């Protein structure tokens, strides 16, 4: 859950102000990437590995805690 919150924070900070050109946007994205800590990367990787295992356990079916909206 904390990983998703951080992702939202990154999006908020990156797109907080309108960018005048693509270079400004790229710079904002690079700055946010530079702010990602090693701890965050470790938690994301652990989450991904856990999700992969859940997918394998479900034989590729739907994960129980995922709600798909149509």
Gaussian input, Z-matrix of N, CA and C with variables (Angstrom, degrees):
# hf/3-21g

backbone

0 1
 N
 C     1     B1
 C     2     B2     1     A1
 N     3     B3     2     A2     1     D1
 C     4     B4     3     A3     2     D2
 C     5     B5     4     A4     3     D3
 N     6     B6     5     A5     4     D4
 C     7     B7     6     A6     5     D5
 C     8     B8     7     A7     6     D6
 N     9     B9     8     A8     7     D7
 C    10    B10     9     A9     8     D8
 C    11    B11    10    A10     9     D9
 N    12    B12    11    A11    10    D10
 C    13    B13    12    A12    11    D11
 C    14    B14    13    A13    12    D12
 N    15    B15    14    A14    13    D13
 C    16    B16    15    A15    14    D14
 C    17    B17    16    A16    15    D15
 N    18    B18    17    A17    16    D16
 C    19    B19    18    A18    17    D17
 C    20    B20    19    A19    18    D18
 N    21    B21    20    A20    19    D19
 C    22    B22    21    A21    20    D20
 C    23    B23    22    A22    21    D21
 N    24    B24    23    A23    22    D22
 C    25    B25    24    A24    23    D23
 C    26    B26    25    A25    24    D24
 N    27    B27    26    A26    25    D25
 C    28    B28    27    A27    26    D26
 C    29    B29    28    A28    27    D27
 N    30    B30    29    A29    28    D28
 C    31    B31    30    A30    29    D29
 C    32    B32    31    A31    30    D30
 N    33    B33    32    A32    31    D31
 C    34    B34    33    A33    32    D32
 C    35    B35    34    A34    33    D33
 N    36    B36    35    A35    34    D34
 C    37    B37    36    A36    35    D35
 C    38    B38    37    A37    36    D36
 N    39    B39    38    A38    37    D37
 C    40    B40    39    A39    38    D38
 C    41    B41    40    A40    39    D39
 N    42    B42    41    A41    40    D40
 C    43    B43    42    A42    41    D41
 C    44    B44    43    A43    42    D42
 N    45    B45    44    A44    43    D43
 C    46    B46    45    A45    44    D44
 C    47    B47    46    A46    45    D45
 N    48    B48    47    A47    46    D46
 C    49    B49    48    A48    47    D47
 C    50    B50    49    A49    48    D48
 N    51    B51    50    A50    49    D49
 C    52    B52    51    A51    50    D50
 C    53    B53    52    A52    51    D51
 N    54    B54    53    A53    52    D52
 C    55    B55    54    A54    53    D53
 C    56    B56    55    A55    54    D54
 N    57    B57    56    A56    55    D55
 C    58    B58    57    A57    56    D56
 C    59    B59    58    A58    57    D57
 N    60    B60    59    A59    58    D58
 C    61    B61    60    A60    59    D59
 C    62    B62    61    A61    60    D60
 N    63    B63    62    A62    61    D61
 C    64    B64    63    A63    62    D62
 C    65    B65    64    A64    63    D63
 N    66    B66    65    A65    64    D64
 C    67    B67    66    A66    65    D65
 C    68    B68    67    A67    66    D66
 N    69    B69    68    A68    67    D67
 C    70    B70    69    A69    68    D68
 C    71    B71    70    A70    69    D69
 N    72    B72    71    A71    70    D70
 C    73    B73    72    A72    71    D71
 C    74    B74    73    A73    72    D72
 N    75    B75    74    A74    73    D73
 C    76    B76    75    A75    74    D74
 C    77    B77    76    A76    75    D75
 N    78    B78    77    A77    76    D76
 C    79    B79    78    A78    77    D77
 C    80    B80    79    A79    78    D78
 N    81    B81    80    A80    79    D79
 C    82    B82    81    A81    80    D80
 C    83    B83    82    A82    81    D81
 N    84    B84    83    A83    82    D82
 C    85    B85    84    A84    83    D83
 C    86    B86    85    A85    84    D84
 N    87    B87    86    A86    85    D85
 C    88    B88    87    A87    86    D86
 C    89    B89    88    A88    87    D87
 N    90    B90    89    A89    88    D88
 C    91    B91    90    A90    89    D89
 C    92    B92    91    A91    90    D90
 N    93    B93    92    A92    91    D91
 C    94    B94    93    A93    92    D92
 C    95    B95    94    A94    93    D93
 N    96    B96    95    A95    94    D94
 C    97    B97    96    A96    95    D95
 C    98    B98    97    A97    96    D96
 N    99    B99    98    A98    97    D97
 C   100   B100    99    A99    98    D98
 C   101   B101   100   A100    99    D99
 N   102   B102   101   A101   100   D100
 C   103   B103   102   A102   101   D101
 C   104   B104   103   A103   102   D102
 N   105   B105   104   A104   103   D103
 C   106   B106   105   A105   104   D104
 C   107   B107   106   A106   105   D105
 N   108   B108   107   A107   106   D106
 C   109   B109   108   A108   107   D107
 C   110   B110   109   A109   108   D108
 N   111   B111   110   A110   109   D109
 C   112   B112   111   A111   110   D110
 C   113   B113   112   A112   111   D111
 N   114   B114   113   A113   112   D112
 C   115   B115   114   A114   113   D113
 C   116   B116   115   A115   114   D114
 N   117   B117   116   A116   115   D115
 C   118   B118   117   A117   116   D116
 C   119   B119   118   A118   117   D117
 N   120   B120   119   A119   118   D118
 C   121   B121   120   A120   119   D119
 C   122   B122   121   A121   120   D120
 N   123   B123   122   A122   121   D121
 C   124   B124   123   A123   122   D122
 C   125   B125   124   A124   123   D123
 N   126   B126   125   A125   124   D124
 C   127   B127   126   A126   125   D125
 C   128   B128   127   A127   126   D126
 N   129   B129   128   A128   127   D127
 C   130   B130   129   A129   128   D128
 C   131   B131   130   A130   129   D129
 N   132   B132   131   A131   130   D130
 C   133   B133   132   A132   131   D131
 C   134   B134   133   A133   132   D132
 N   135   B135   134   A134   133   D133
 C   136   B136   135   A135   134   D134
 C   137   B137   136   A136   135   D135
 N   138   B138   137   A137   136   D136
 C   139   B139   138   A138   137   D137
 C   140   B140   139   A139   138   D138
 N   141   B141   140   A140   139   D139
 C   142   B142   141   A141   140   D140
 C   143   B143   142   A142   141   D141
 N   144   B144   143   A143   142   D142
 C   145   B145   144   A144   143   D143
 C   146   B146   145   A145   144   D144
 N   147   B147   146   A146   145   D145
 C   148   B148   147   A147   146   D146
 C   149   B149   148   A148   147   D147
 N   150   B150   149   A149   148   D148
 C   151   B151   150   A150   149   D149
 C   152   B152   151   A151   150   D150
 N   153   B153   152   A152   151   D151
 C   154   B154   153   A153   152   D152
 C   155   B155   154   A154   153   D153
 N   156   B156   155   A155   154   D154
 C   157   B157   156   A156   155   D155
 C   158   B158   157   A157   156   D156
 N   159   B159   158   A158   157   D157
 C   160   B160   159   A159   158   D158
 C   161   B161   160   A160   159   D159
 N   162   B162   161   A161   160   D160
 C   163   B163   162   A162   161   D161
 C   164   B164   163   A163   162   D162
 N   165   B165   164   A164   163   D163
 C   166   B166   165   A165   164   D164
 C   167   B167   166   A166   165   D165
 N   168   B168   167   A167   166   D166
 C   169   B169   168   A168   167   D167
 C   170   B170   169   A169   168   D168
 N   171   B171   170   A170   169   D169
 C   172   B172   171   A171   170   D170
 C   173   B173   172   A172   171   D171
 N   174   B174   173   A173   172   D172
 C   175   B175   174   A174   173   D173
 C   176   B176   175   A175   174   D174
 N   177   B177   176   A176   175   D175
 C   178   B178   177   A177   176   D176
 C   179   B179   178   A178   177   D177
 N   180   B180   179   A179   178   D178
 C   181   B181   180   A180   179   D179
 C   182   B182   181   A181   180   D180
 N   183   B183   182   A182   181   D181
 C   184   B184   183   A183   182   D182
 C   185   B185   184   A184   183   D183
 N   186   B186   185   A185   184   D184
 C   187   B187   186   A186   185   D185
 C   188   B188   187   A187   186   D186
 N   189   B189   188   A188   187   D187
 C   190   B190   189   A189   188   D188
 C   191   B191   190   A190   189   D189
 N   192   B192   191   A191   190   D190
 C   193   B193   192   A192   191   D191
 C   194   B194   193   A193   192   D192
 N   195   B195   194   A194   193   D193
 C   196   B196   195   A195   194   D194
 C   197   B197   196   A196   195   D195
 N   198   B198   197   A197   196   D196
 C   199   B199   198   A198   197   D197
 C   200   B200   199   A199   198   D198
 N   201   B201   200   A200   199   D199
 C   202   B202   201   A201   200   D200
 C   203   B203   202   A202   201   D201
 N   204   B204   203   A203   202   D202
 C   205   B205   204   A204   203   D203
 C   206   B206   205   A205   204   D204
 N   207   B207   206   A206   205   D205
 C   208   B208   207   A207   206   D206
 C   209   B209   208   A208   207   D207

   B1=1.4463
   B2=1.5175
   B3=1.3119
   B4=1.4604
   B5=1.5262
   B6=1.3150
   B7=1.4644
   B8=1.5175
   B9=1.3236
   B10=1.4588
   B11=1.5225
   B12=1.3104
   B13=1.4595
   B14=1.5172
   B15=1.3088
   B16=1.4677
   B17=1.5257
   B18=1.3228
   B19=1.4599
   B20=1.5214
   B21=1.3168
   B22=1.4605
   B23=1.5147
   B24=1.3230
   B25=1.4609
   B26=1.5143
   B27=1.3368
   B28=1.4617
   B29=1.5159
   B30=1.3264
   B31=1.4642
   B32=1.5255
   B33=1.3251
   B34=1.4647
   B35=1.5288
   B36=1.3351
   B37=1.4600
   B38=1.5279
   B39=1.3126
   B40=1.4588
   B41=1.5195
   B42=1.3186
   B43=1.4643
   B44=1.5284
   B45=1.3359
   B46=1.4562
   B47=1.5309
   B48=1.2985
   B49=1.4555
   B50=1.5236
   B51=1.3177
   B52=1.4691
   B53=1.5300
   B54=1.2972
   B55=1.4625
   B56=1.5226
   B57=1.3181
   B58=1.4611
   B59=1.5211
   B60=1.3311
   B61=1.4688
   B62=1.5257
   B63=1.2963
   B64=1.4664
   B65=1.5255
   B66=1.3289
   B67=1.4629
   B68=1.5237
   B69=1.3208
   B70=1.4600
   B71=1.5313
   B72=1.3190
   B73=1.4640
   B74=1.5268
   B75=1.3348
   B76=1.4685
   B77=1.5254
   B78=1.3169
   B79=1.4550
   B80=1.5323
   B81=1.3172
   B82=1.4665
   B83=1.5307
   B84=1.3267
   B85=1.4701
   B86=1.5246
   B87=1.3287
   B88=1.4731
   B89=1.5264
   B90=1.3220
   B91=1.4623
   B92=1.5250
   B93=1.3196
   B94=1.4648
   B95=1.5178
   B96=1.3183
   B97=1.4650
   B98=1.5207
   B99=1.3227
   B100=1.4645
   B101=1.5262
   B102=1.3297
   B103=1.4627
   B104=1.5280
   B105=1.3133
   B106=1.4694
   B107=1.5243
   B108=1.3160
   B109=1.4659
   B110=1.5270
   B111=1.3214
   B112=1.4632
   B113=1.5246
   B114=1.3114
   B115=1.4613
   B116=1.5295
   B117=1.3269
   B118=1.4632
   B119=1.5222
   B120=1.3205
   B121=1.4686
   B122=1.5214
   B123=1.3294
   B124=1.4750
   B125=1.5298
   B126=1.3450
   B127=1.4659
   B128=1.5238
   B129=1.3196
   B130=1.4636
   B131=1.5211
   B132=1.3145
   B133=1.4667
   B134=1.5292
   B135=1.3159
   B136=1.4677
   B137=1.5223
   B138=1.3078
   B139=1.4633
   B140=1.5285
   B141=1.3235
   B142=1.4727
   B143=1.5227
   B144=1.3268
   B145=1.4682
   B146=1.5298
   B147=1.3229
   B148=1.4644
   B149=1.5254
   B150=1.3327
   B151=1.4716
   B152=1.5223
   B153=1.3280
   B154=1.4687
   B155=1.5199
   B156=1.3325
   B157=1.4567
   B158=1.5182
   B159=1.3351
   B160=1.4576
   B161=1.5241
   B162=1.3193
   B163=1.4624
   B164=1.5294
   B165=1.3201
   B166=1.4664
   B167=1.5269
   B168=1.3365
   B169=1.4594
   B170=1.5273
   B171=1.3251
   B172=1.4729
   B173=1.5278
   B174=1.3354
   B175=1.4675
   B176=1.5328
   B177=1.3437
   B178=1.4575
   B179=1.5122
   B180=1.3248
   B181=1.4630
   B182=1.5232
   B183=1.3065
   B184=1.4652
   B185=1.5226
   B186=1.3159
   B187=1.4532
   B188=1.5247
   B189=1.3072
   B190=1.4566
   B191=1.5279
   B192=1.3245
   B193=1.4593
   B194=1.5262
   B195=1.3172
   B196=1.4734
   B197=1.5141
   B198=1.3181
   B199=1.4535
   B200=1.5172
   B201=1.3133
   B202=1.4715
   B203=1.5105
   B204=1.3147
   B205=1.4539
   B206=1.5344
   B207=1.3044
   B208=1.4695
   B209=1.5030
   A1=110.79
   A2=118.38
   A3=121.10
   A4=111.40
   A5=116.47
   A6=119.66
   A7=109.90
   A8=117.98
   A9=120.96
   A10=111.42
   A11=116.91
   A12=120.54
   A13=109.48
   A14=117.07
   A15=121.03
   A16=110.13
   A17=116.40
   A18=120.19
   A19=109.91
   A20=117.12
   A21=121.26
   A22=111.77
   A23=115.84
   A24=119.74
   A25=109.75
   A26=117.48
   A27=120.63
   A28=111.36
   A29=117.43
   A30=120.53
   A31=110.20
   A32=116.06
   A33=119.81
   A34=110.38
   A35=116.35
   A36=119.03
   A37=111.87
   A38=117.55
   A39=121.21
   A40=111.35
   A41=117.18
   A42=121.09
   A43=112.57
   A44=117.02
   A45=122.14
   A46=111.41
   A47=115.97
   A48=121.66
   A49=109.22
   A50=117.83
   A51=119.16
   A52=109.75
   A53=115.19
   A54=120.63
   A55=109.04
   A56=114.86
   A57=120.22
   A58=112.40
   A59=115.78
   A60=119.27
   A61=109.54
   A62=115.13
   A63=121.36
   A64=111.37
   A65=117.22
   A66=120.53
   A67=111.19
   A68=116.52
   A69=121.02
   A70=110.43
   A71=117.00
   A72=121.59
   A73=110.52
   A74=116.40
   A75=120.07
   A76=110.84
   A77=116.90
   A78=120.85
   A79=110.86
   A80=117.29
   A81=121.06
   A82=110.78
   A83=116.68
   A84=120.67
   A85=110.04
   A86=117.01
   A87=120.40
   A88=111.16
   A89=116.66
   A90=120.03
   A91=111.12
   A92=116.92
   A93=119.88
   A94=111.55
   A95=117.54
   A96=120.65
   A97=109.76
   A98=116.54
   A99=120.63
   A100=111.69
   A101=117.87
   A102=121.92
   A103=113.57
   A104=118.14
   A105=121.19
   A106=108.16
   A107=116.09
   A108=120.34
   A109=111.23
   A110=115.21
   A111=119.92
   A112=110.64
   A113=116.93
   A114=120.62
   A115=110.46
   A116=116.90
   A117=120.47
   A118=110.37
   A119=117.41
   A120=121.05
   A121=110.25
   A122=117.46
   A123=121.11
   A124=110.87
   A125=116.58
   A126=120.24
   A127=111.50
   A128=116.71
   A129=120.34
   A130=109.81
   A131=117.11
   A132=120.15
   A133=110.88
   A134=117.65
   A135=120.76
   A136=109.66
   A137=117.12
   A138=121.32
   A139=110.36
   A140=116.57
   A141=120.67
   A142=109.96
   A143=116.72
   A144=119.36
   A145=110.85
   A146=116.68
   A147=120.31
   A148=111.50
   A149=116.31
   A150=120.53
   A151=110.90
   A152=115.93
   A153=118.65
   A154=110.69
   A155=115.98
   A156=119.45
   A157=110.86
   A158=117.77
   A159=120.98
   A160=110.69
   A161=116.51
   A162=120.94
   A163=110.61
   A164=116.38
   A165=120.09
   A166=110.80
   A167=116.29
   A168=120.59
   A169=111.54
   A170=116.98
   A171=122.13
   A172=111.42
   A173=116.08
   A174=121.74
   A175=111.30
   A176=115.10
   A177=120.28
   A178=114.21
   A179=117.68
   A180=121.15
   A181=111.48
   A182=115.31
   A183=121.01
   A184=110.99
   A185=116.03
   A186=121.25
   A187=107.81
   A188=116.40
   A189=121.10
   A190=113.49
   A191=117.83
   A192=119.36
   A193=113.45
   A194=117.40
   A195=120.99
   A196=108.92
   A197=116.05
   A198=121.97
   A199=107.19
   A200=115.96
   A201=120.86
   A202=108.93
   A203=116.12
   A204=121.10
   A205=108.41
   A206=115.94
   A207=119.71
   A208=110.75
   D1=-42.79
   D2=-178.73
   D3=-62.10
   D4=-31.98
   D5=178.93
   D6=-63.47
   D7=-42.88
   D8=178.82
   D9=-64.28
   D10=-36.86
   D11=178.15
   D12=-63.48
   D13=-44.56
   D14=179.90
   D15=-63.02
   D16=-41.52
   D17=178.16
   D18=-58.37
   D19=-42.65
   D20=177.74
   D21=-63.60
   D22=-39.14
   D23=177.74
   D24=-63.77
   D25=-44.00
   D26=178.84
   D27=-59.86
   D28=-44.83
   D29=178.81
   D30=-62.47
   D31=-42.15
   D32=-179.82
   D33=-61.39
   D34=-47.42
   D35=-177.79
   D36=-68.13
   D37=-36.52
   D38=-178.91
   D39=-68.90
   D40=-40.94
   D41=-174.77
   D42=-106.72
   D43=17.03
   D44=-177.58
   D45=-59.43
   D46=-41.53
   D47=179.93
   D48=-118.29
   D49=147.19
   D50=177.28
   D51=-66.32
   D52=142.98
   D53=179.96
   D54=-99.49
   D55=138.21
   D56=-176.99
   D57=-75.85
   D58=-24.95
   D59=-178.94
   D60=-156.42
   D61=173.36
   D62=-176.89
   D63=-64.70
   D64=-31.08
   D65=-178.87
   D66=-68.06
   D67=-37.58
   D68=176.44
   D69=-64.42
   D70=-43.38
   D71=178.42
   D72=-63.66
   D73=-45.69
   D74=179.04
   D75=-60.00
   D76=-41.05
   D77=179.57
   D78=-64.05
   D79=-42.36
   D80=178.54
   D81=-62.55
   D82=-41.64
   D83=178.56
   D84=-64.93
   D85=-43.69
   D86=178.84
   D87=-60.82
   D88=-41.03
   D89=179.19
   D90=-62.83
   D91=-41.50
   D92=179.11
   D93=-67.61
   D94=-37.95
   D95=176.98
   D96=-62.63
   D97=-41.18
   D98=179.01
   D99=-63.90
   D100=-24.89
   D101=-179.38
   D102=-83.13
   D103=-8.06
   D104=179.90
   D105=-72.71
   D106=125.14
   D107=-177.63
   D108=-83.87
   D109=162.04
   D110=176.42
   D111=-63.37
   D112=-34.17
   D113=178.07
   D114=-62.37
   D115=-41.60
   D116=178.14
   D117=-63.11
   D118=-43.03
   D119=178.80
   D120=-62.19
   D121=-42.31
   D122=178.50
   D123=-61.07
   D124=-44.76
   D125=-179.38
   D126=-65.90
   D127=-38.47
   D128=177.82
   D129=-64.20
   D130=-45.80
   D131=-179.79
   D132=-63.08
   D133=-40.54
   D134=177.77
   D135=-63.15
   D136=-39.99
   D137=179.25
   D138=-64.92
   D139=-43.96
   D140=179.93
   D141=-62.85
   D142=-45.09
   D143=-179.91
   D144=-62.40
   D145=-38.81
   D146=177.31
   D147=-64.46
   D148=-40.38
   D149=178.28
   D150=-65.27
   D151=-41.69
   D152=177.89
   D153=-60.01
   D154=-42.45
   D155=179.38
   D156=-63.83
   D157=-41.44
   D158=177.03
   D159=-60.62
   D160=-40.82
   D161=178.85
   D162=-63.53
   D163=-42.97
   D164=177.15
   D165=-63.08
   D166=-41.87
   D167=179.60
   D168=-62.56
   D169=-30.42
   D170=179.33
   D171=-91.65
   D172=7.83
   D173=-178.96
   D174=55.03
   D175=39.81
   D176=177.47
   D177=83.24
   D178=3.56
   D179=-179.73
   D180=-79.49
   D181=-169.83
   D182=-179.23
   D183=-72.00
   D184=142.45
   D185=174.49
   D186=-80.04
   D187=141.52
   D188=-173.20
   D189=-64.49
   D190=-32.60
   D191=-175.24
   D192=-93.97
   D193=8.45
   D194=178.68
   D195=-98.03
   D196=125.31
   D197=178.09
   D198=-108.39
   D199=117.72
   D200=179.26
   D201=-95.65
   D202=127.82
   D203=178.59
   D204=-103.93
   D205=135.76
   D206=178.46
   D207=-115.06

